[in-house]
Amino acid sequence: MIHKRAVFNQKLIETEPFLQGHIRGGDPRQLFQAFSPNELVSEGNTITLSCNYNGSAATDALHWYRQYPRSRPDFLFLVNEAAFKQPADPPIPGISARLNEEKNRVDLEITGTALTDSALYYCALQPTVTGNTHTLYKNETH
């Protein structure tokens, strides 16, 4: 019997310029650390991707992104200590996030996995009190 498997990759965001603007000054202490860099799961199952964080969930927003090959990262979920959750718009079926503040961990759960879930997954920490005033990309017209 052949089982199709989806591959889930997690990567630290410090090397990704697209997401640098989402981190407080690129401070490495504000980065997430993936528990496992690669995960395999059979189609139709559930997988939980977890990241530890340094910082405060009380003042920071915890983001998840997914990137397919040769594509830009897509926003999946935001969660903070105040139990505020913001999914992608429109929400992606089968994707949820939860904060475990006691363990300084944020989990992304994907239920009913499919081959289309094979991608690179990023987690990022952004302050919500001070905000981020830097423009990541600016399209100037001449």
Secondary structure as UniProt FT lines:
FT   STRAND          5..11
FT   HELIX           13..15
FT   HELIX           17..20
FT   TURN            21..22
FT   HELIX           24..26
FT   HELIX           28..30
FT   STRAND          32..34
FT   STRAND          38..42
FT   TURN            43..44
FT   STRAND          47..53
FT   TURN            57..59
FT   STRAND          60..67
FT   TURN            69..70
FT   STRAND          74..79
FT   TURN            81..82
FT   STRAND          85..87
FT   TURN            93..94
FT   STRAND          95..100
FT   HELIX           101..103
FT   STRAND          105..110
FT   HELIX           115..117
FT   STRAND          119..127
//
